[in-house]
Amino acid sequence: MSSLLVRGQNGIVSVTPEAAGWRYVSFNAVRIQSGGRFLLETEGSEACIVVLSGRCAVRVGEVGWPHVGERATPFDGPPHAVYAPPGVIVEVAAPAGDVEIAIGSAPAKHGESARHIKPSDTRREVRGTGNMERTIHHILMEDHAAESLLVTEVVTPAGHWSSYPPHKHDTDDPPRETQLEETYYHRLRDGKGFAVQRVYTADRALDETVSVGDGDLVLVPRGFHTVSAAPGYELYYLNVMAGPVRRWCVTFDPEHEWLR
């Protein structure tokens, strides 16, 4: 099995920095059954809880919101999310119906104030043209306050390429490029479908291409990366990034940059 691929089970998957062999990003995808709840202690990290499907009640320390989430699947419009600073207990309850959430976290000393990020707070972008077109919902990027986390989600039509042309962010040289670890959490509208993701360095010391299914996670520690949705299968992925500097500055593979 690829060292970059973490197989999910029924959409559930988890990775720690220790397991990934890096410093910053942790990721969990969790399913809460109707009537159940999930507790998270942020400790020395900040967290972004993205509601993939369903509606839940979320409490961060002494602050809470009774109605977070509204879409039936990750493909049904922009998300609800909650930002939680370090040193708090987060409770996510599913009072009526199952709920799927994804949690990205990264080390933080102080963080920012807890808040509910509504669909109207996310920034929608359509990027690329033709069979490179995809829709992006920017959830917690540089235009939203956080200490280290960057979070965004992408819906890619069936048969389209995404994160394309291939780009990288593994060198700490802002503003040209920033060093960011990244996870790709993949979901398929049709669970029988698949997508393909490639991660590679210019010298090909790292060059892996993996087939991903519904609920799989791909780690991007370094190198150029790109994704392709198989024809007939619409693809969603959630990106969580963090590194020494909270900026998204990338370098495109010079062999393919002309496609921009």
C-alpha positions as a Markdown table, in Angstrom:
| # | Residue | x | y | z |
|---|---|---|---|---|
| 1 | Met | 0.0 | 0.0 | 0.0 |
| 2 | Ser | 1.1 | 3.6 | -0.7 |
| 3 | Ser | 2.8 | 5.4 | 2.2 |
| 4 | Leu | 0.6 | 8.4 | 1.4 |
| 5 | Leu | -2.8 | 6.7 | 1.4 |
| 6 | Val | -4.9 | 6.1 | 4.5 |
| 7 | Arg | -7.9 | 3.9 | 3.7 |
| 8 | Gly | -11.2 | 5.1 | 5.3 |
| 9 | Gln | -14.0 | 2.8 | 6.5 |
| 10 | Asn | -17.5 | 4.0 | 5.8 |
| 11 | Gly | -16.2 | 7.5 | 5.6 |
| 12 | Ile | -14.3 | 7.3 | 8.9 |
| 13 | Val | -10.6 | 7.9 | 8.9 |
| 14 | Ser | -8.0 | 9.4 | 11.3 |
| 15 | Val | -4.3 | 10.5 | 11.1 |
| 16 | Thr | -2.0 | 12.1 | 13.6 |
| 17 | Pro | 1.3 | 13.9 | 12.9 |
| 18 | Glu | 3.1 | 11.0 | 14.4 |
| 19 | Ala | 1.5 | 8.6 | 12.1 |
| 20 | Ala | 2.0 | 10.9 | 9.1 |
| 21 | Gly | 5.6 | 11.5 | 9.9 |
| 22 | Trp | 5.2 | 15.3 | 10.0 |
| 23 | Arg | 4.7 | 18.2 | 12.5 |
| 24 | Tyr | 1.5 | 20.1 | 12.0 |
| 25 | Val | -1.7 | 18.5 | 10.5 |
| 26 | Ser | -4.1 | 16.1 | 12.3 |
| 27 | Phe | -7.3 | 14.9 | 10.6 |
| 28 | Asn | -10.3 | 12.9 | 11.7 |
| 29 | Ala | -13.6 | 12.1 | 9.9 |
| 30 | Val | -16.3 | 11.0 | 12.3 |
| 31 | Arg | -19.9 | 9.7 | 12.0 |
| 32 | Ile | -22.2 | 10.5 | 14.9 |
| 33 | Gln | -25.3 | 8.4 | 15.1 |
| 34 | Ser | -28.6 | 10.1 | 15.8 |
| 35 | Gly | -28.9 | 10.8 | 19.5 |
| 36 | Gly | -25.2 | 10.5 | 20.0 |
| 37 | Arg | -22.4 | 13.0 | 20.7 |
| 38 | Phe | -18.7 | 13.4 | 20.1 |
| 39 | Leu | -16.2 | 15.1 | 22.4 |
| 40 | Leu | -12.9 | 16.7 | 21.4 |
| 41 | Glu | -10.3 | 18.2 | 23.6 |
| 42 | Thr | -8.3 | 20.7 | 21.6 |
| 43 | Glu | -5.4 | 20.9 | 24.1 |
| 44 | Gly | -2.5 | 22.6 | 22.3 |
| 45 | Ser | -4.1 | 22.8 | 18.9 |
| 46 | Glu | -6.8 | 24.8 | 17.1 |
| 47 | Ala | -9.4 | 22.9 | 15.2 |
| 48 | Cys | -11.9 | 23.4 | 12.3 |
| 49 | Ile | -14.9 | 21.2 | 12.5 |
| 50 | Val | -16.6 | 20.9 | 9.0 |
| 51 | Val | -20.1 | 19.4 | 8.8 |
| 52 | Leu | -20.1 | 17.1 | 5.9 |
| 53 | Ser | -23.7 | 16.1 | 6.2 |
| 54 | Gly | -26.6 | 16.5 | 8.6 |
| 55 | Arg | -27.3 | 19.0 | 11.3 |
| 56 | Cys | -25.8 | 19.1 | 14.8 |
| 57 | Ala | -25.5 | 21.2 | 17.9 |
| 58 | Val | -21.9 | 22.3 | 18.7 |
| 59 | Arg | -20.5 | 23.7 | 22.0 |
| 60 | Val | -17.0 | 25.1 | 22.3 |
| 61 | Gly | -16.3 | 25.7 | 26.0 |
| 62 | Glu | -19.0 | 28.1 | 27.2 |
| 63 | Val | -20.2 | 29.1 | 23.6 |
| 64 | Gly | -22.7 | 27.1 | 21.6 |
| 65 | Trp | -24.8 | 26.9 | 18.5 |
| 66 | Pro | -27.9 | 24.7 | 18.3 |
| 67 | His | -28.1 | 24.4 | 14.5 |
| 68 | Val | -24.9 | 23.8 | 12.6 |
| 69 | Gly | -25.2 | 22.2 | 9.2 |
| 70 | Glu | -27.9 | 21.8 | 6.7 |
| 71 | Arg | -26.7 | 19.9 | 3.6 |
| 72 | Ala | -27.5 | 16.2 | 3.0 |
| 73 | Thr | -24.2 | 15.4 | 1.4 |
| 74 | Pro | -20.9 | 17.2 | 0.9 |
| 75 | Phe | -22.0 | 17.8 | -2.7 |
| 76 | Asp | -25.1 | 19.9 | -1.7 |
| 77 | Gly | -23.8 | 23.4 | -1.4 |
| 78 | Pro | -21.3 | 25.2 | 0.9 |
| 79 | Pro | -20.7 | 23.9 | 4.4 |
| 80 | His | -21.2 | 24.9 | 8.0 |
| 81 | Ala | -18.1 | 24.8 | 10.1 |
| 82 | Val | -16.9 | 25.7 | 13.6 |
| 83 | Tyr | -13.6 | 27.1 | 14.6 |
| 84 | Ala | -12.3 | 26.1 | 18.1 |
| 85 | Pro | -9.2 | 27.6 | 19.7 |
| 86 | Pro | -6.7 | 25.6 | 21.8 |
| 87 | Gly | -7.4 | 24.6 | 25.4 |
| 88 | Val | -11.2 | 23.9 | 25.1 |
| 89 | Ile | -13.6 | 21.0 | 25.0 |
| 90 | Val | -15.7 | 20.7 | 21.9 |
| 91 | Glu | -19.0 | 18.8 | 22.0 |
| 92 | Val | -20.8 | 17.9 | 18.8 |
| 93 | Ala | -24.3 | 16.4 | 19.4 |
| 94 | Ala | -26.6 | 14.8 | 16.8 |
| 95 | Pro | -30.1 | 15.3 | 18.2 |
| 96 | Ala | -32.1 | 14.2 | 15.2 |
| 97 | Gly | -30.4 | 12.2 | 12.5 |
| 98 | Asp | -26.9 | 11.0 | 11.7 |
| 99 | Val | -24.2 | 13.6 | 11.3 |
| 100 | Glu | -20.8 | 13.3 | 9.5 |
| 101 | Ile | -18.1 | 15.7 | 10.5 |
| 102 | Ala | -14.4 | 16.2 | 9.5 |
| 103 | Ile | -11.9 | 17.8 | 11.9 |
| 104 | Gly | -8.7 | 19.4 | 10.9 |
| 105 | Ser | -6.3 | 20.6 | 13.6 |
| 106 | Ala | -2.8 | 22.0 | 14.0 |
| 107 | Pro | -0.7 | 23.3 | 16.8 |
| 108 | Ala | -1.6 | 26.8 | 18.1 |
| 109 | Lys | -0.5 | 28.8 | 21.2 |
| 110 | His | -3.4 | 31.2 | 21.5 |
| 111 | Gly | -5.7 | 30.8 | 18.5 |
| 112 | Glu | -8.7 | 33.0 | 17.8 |
| 113 | Ser | -12.2 | 33.3 | 19.2 |
| 114 | Ala | -14.5 | 30.3 | 18.8 |
| 115 | Arg | -17.1 | 30.9 | 16.0 |
| 116 | His | -19.7 | 29.4 | 13.7 |
| 117 | Ile | -18.7 | 29.6 | 10.1 |
| 118 | Lys | -21.9 | 29.7 | 8.0 |
| 119 | Pro | -22.2 | 29.0 | 4.3 |
| 120 | Ser | -22.5 | 32.7 | 3.7 |
| 121 | Asp | -19.1 | 33.2 | 5.4 |
| 122 | Thr | -17.4 | 30.9 | 2.9 |
| 123 | Arg | -15.9 | 32.2 | -0.3 |
| 124 | Arg | -17.0 | 30.4 | -3.5 |
| 125 | Glu | -14.6 | 30.2 | -6.4 |
| 126 | Val | -14.9 | 28.5 | -9.8 |
| 127 | Arg | -11.4 | 27.7 | -10.9 |
| 128 | Gly | -10.1 | 26.4 | -14.2 |
| 129 | Thr | -11.9 | 25.9 | -17.6 |
| 130 | Gly | -13.2 | 23.0 | -19.6 |
| 131 | Asn | -12.3 | 19.7 | -18.0 |
| 132 | Met | -10.1 | 21.5 | -15.4 |
| 133 | Glu | -13.1 | 23.4 | -14.0 |
| 134 | Arg | -14.0 | 22.8 | -10.3 |
| 135 | Thr | -15.9 | 24.6 | -7.5 |
| 136 | Ile | -14.1 | 25.7 | -4.4 |
| 137 | His | -15.6 | 26.7 | -1.0 |
| 138 | His | -12.9 | 28.5 | 1.0 |
| 139 | Ile | -13.8 | 27.7 | 4.7 |
| 140 | Leu | -10.8 | 28.9 | 6.7 |
| 141 | Met | -8.2 | 30.4 | 4.4 |
| 142 | Glu | -6.1 | 33.5 | 4.9 |
| 143 | Asp | -9.2 | 35.8 | 4.8 |
| 144 | His | -10.5 | 34.2 | 8.0 |
| 145 | Ala | -8.7 | 34.4 | 11.3 |
| 146 | Ala | -6.8 | 31.4 | 12.6 |
| 147 | Glu | -3.2 | 30.9 | 13.9 |
| 148 | Ser | -2.0 | 28.0 | 11.7 |
| 149 | Leu | -4.9 | 26.2 | 10.0 |
| 150 | Leu | -6.0 | 26.6 | 6.4 |
| 151 | Val | -9.1 | 24.7 | 5.3 |
| 152 | Thr | -10.9 | 24.5 | 1.9 |
| 153 | Glu | -13.1 | 22.1 | 0.1 |
| 154 | Val | -13.4 | 21.3 | -3.6 |
| 155 | Val | -16.2 | 19.7 | -5.8 |
| 156 | Thr | -14.9 | 18.3 | -9.0 |
| 157 | Pro | -17.3 | 17.2 | -11.8 |
| 158 | Ala | -17.0 | 13.7 | -13.1 |
| 159 | Gly | -14.2 | 13.3 | -15.6 |
| 160 | His | -12.5 | 16.5 | -14.6 |
| 161 | Trp | -9.0 | 17.2 | -13.3 |
| 162 | Ser | -8.5 | 19.2 | -10.1 |
| 163 | Ser | -5.6 | 20.7 | -8.2 |
| 164 | Tyr | -4.4 | 21.1 | -11.8 |
| 165 | Pro | -1.9 | 22.1 | -13.1 |
| 166 | Pro | 0.1 | 20.2 | -10.5 |
| 167 | His | 1.5 | 22.6 | -7.8 |
| 168 | Lys | 3.6 | 22.3 | -4.7 |
| 169 | His | 4.0 | 24.1 | -1.3 |
| 170 | Asp | 7.0 | 22.4 | 0.4 |
| 171 | Thr | 9.6 | 25.3 | 0.5 |
| 172 | Asp | 9.6 | 27.9 | 3.2 |
| 173 | Asp | 10.2 | 30.9 | 0.9 |
| 174 | Pro | 7.3 | 33.4 | 1.2 |
| 175 | Pro | 5.9 | 35.1 | -0.8 |
| 176 | Arg | 7.1 | 32.8 | -3.6 |
| 177 | Glu | 6.1 | 29.6 | -1.8 |
| 178 | Thr | 5.2 | 28.5 | 1.7 |
| 179 | Gln | 5.8 | 25.1 | 3.4 |
| 180 | Leu | 2.4 | 23.5 | 4.1 |
| 181 | Glu | 1.6 | 19.9 | 5.0 |
| 182 | Glu | -1.7 | 18.9 | 3.5 |
| 183 | Thr | -4.4 | 16.2 | 3.7 |
| 184 | Tyr | -6.9 | 15.4 | 1.0 |
| 185 | Tyr | -10.1 | 13.7 | 2.3 |
| 186 | His | -12.0 | 12.2 | -0.6 |
| 187 | Arg | -15.7 | 11.5 | -1.0 |
| 188 | Leu | -17.5 | 10.2 | -4.1 |
| 189 | Arg | -21.2 | 11.0 | -4.8 |
| 190 | Asp | -21.4 | 7.4 | -5.9 |
| 191 | Gly | -19.6 | 5.2 | -3.5 |
| 192 | Lys | -18.6 | 2.7 | -6.2 |
| 193 | Gly | -16.6 | 5.4 | -7.9 |
| 194 | Phe | -12.9 | 6.3 | -7.6 |
| 195 | Ala | -10.4 | 9.1 | -8.3 |
| 196 | Val | -6.7 | 9.1 | -9.0 |
| 197 | Gln | -4.2 | 11.3 | -7.1 |
| 198 | Arg | -0.5 | 11.8 | -8.0 |
| 199 | Val | 2.2 | 13.2 | -5.7 |
| 200 | Tyr | 5.7 | 13.7 | -7.0 |
| 201 | Thr | 8.9 | 15.7 | -6.7 |
| 202 | Ala | 10.9 | 17.2 | -9.5 |
| 203 | Asp | 13.6 | 14.6 | -9.1 |
| 204 | Arg | 11.1 | 11.8 | -8.8 |
| 205 | Ala | 12.5 | 10.7 | -5.5 |
| 206 | Leu | 8.8 | 10.7 | -4.5 |
| 207 | Asp | 6.4 | 9.7 | -7.3 |
| 208 | Glu | 3.2 | 8.0 | -6.2 |
| 209 | Thr | -0.1 | 7.6 | -8.0 |
| 210 | Val | -2.9 | 6.2 | -5.9 |
| 211 | Ser | -6.5 | 5.2 | -6.6 |
| 212 | Val | -8.8 | 6.7 | -3.9 |
| 213 | Gly | -12.3 | 5.6 | -2.9 |
| 214 | Asp | -15.0 | 7.2 | -0.9 |
| 215 | Gly | -13.7 | 8.2 | 2.5 |
| 216 | Asp | -10.0 | 7.7 | 1.8 |
| 217 | Leu | -7.3 | 10.2 | 2.9 |
| 218 | Val | -4.2 | 11.1 | 1.0 |
| 219 | Leu | -1.2 | 12.7 | 2.7 |
| 220 | Val | 0.9 | 15.4 | 0.8 |
| 221 | Pro | 4.1 | 15.9 | 2.8 |
| 222 | Arg | 5.9 | 17.5 | -0.1 |
| 223 | Gly | 6.0 | 17.6 | -3.9 |
| 224 | Phe | 3.7 | 18.5 | -6.7 |
| 225 | His | 0.2 | 17.1 | -6.6 |
| 226 | Thr | -2.9 | 16.7 | -8.7 |
| 227 | Val | -6.2 | 14.8 | -8.7 |
| 228 | Ser | -8.5 | 13.4 | -11.4 |
| 229 | Ala | -12.1 | 12.3 | -11.0 |
| 230 | Ala | -13.0 | 9.2 | -13.0 |
| 231 | Pro | -15.6 | 9.7 | -15.7 |
| 232 | Gly | -19.1 | 9.1 | -14.3 |
| 233 | Tyr | -18.1 | 9.9 | -10.7 |
| 234 | Glu | -18.3 | 13.3 | -9.1 |
| 235 | Leu | -15.6 | 13.9 | -6.5 |
| 236 | Tyr | -15.4 | 16.0 | -3.3 |
| 237 | Tyr | -12.3 | 16.6 | -1.3 |
| 238 | Leu | -11.5 | 18.5 | 1.8 |
| 239 | Asn | -8.1 | 20.0 | 2.2 |
| 240 | Val | -6.5 | 20.8 | 5.6 |
| 241 | Met | -3.1 | 22.6 | 5.5 |
| 242 | Ala | -0.7 | 24.0 | 8.1 |
| 243 | Gly | 3.0 | 24.9 | 8.3 |
| 244 | Pro | 5.4 | 27.5 | 9.7 |
| 245 | Val | 3.7 | 30.4 | 8.0 |
| 246 | Arg | -0.1 | 30.7 | 7.5 |
| 247 | Arg | -0.1 | 31.6 | 3.9 |
| 248 | Trp | -1.0 | 29.7 | 0.8 |
| 249 | Cys | 1.8 | 30.4 | -1.7 |
| 250 | Val | 2.4 | 27.7 | -4.4 |
| 251 | Thr | 4.7 | 26.9 | -7.2 |
| 252 | Phe | 3.3 | 25.2 | -10.3 |
| 253 | Asp | 5.2 | 22.4 | -12.1 |
| 254 | Pro | 7.0 | 24.4 | -14.8 |
| 255 | Glu | 6.4 | 21.6 | -17.3 |
| 256 | His | 2.7 | 22.1 | -17.0 |
| 257 | Glu | 2.3 | 25.8 | -16.0 |
| 258 | Trp | 1.3 | 26.7 | -19.6 |
| 259 | Leu | -2.1 | 25.1 | -18.9 |
| 260 | Arg | -3.0 | 28.0 | -16.5 |
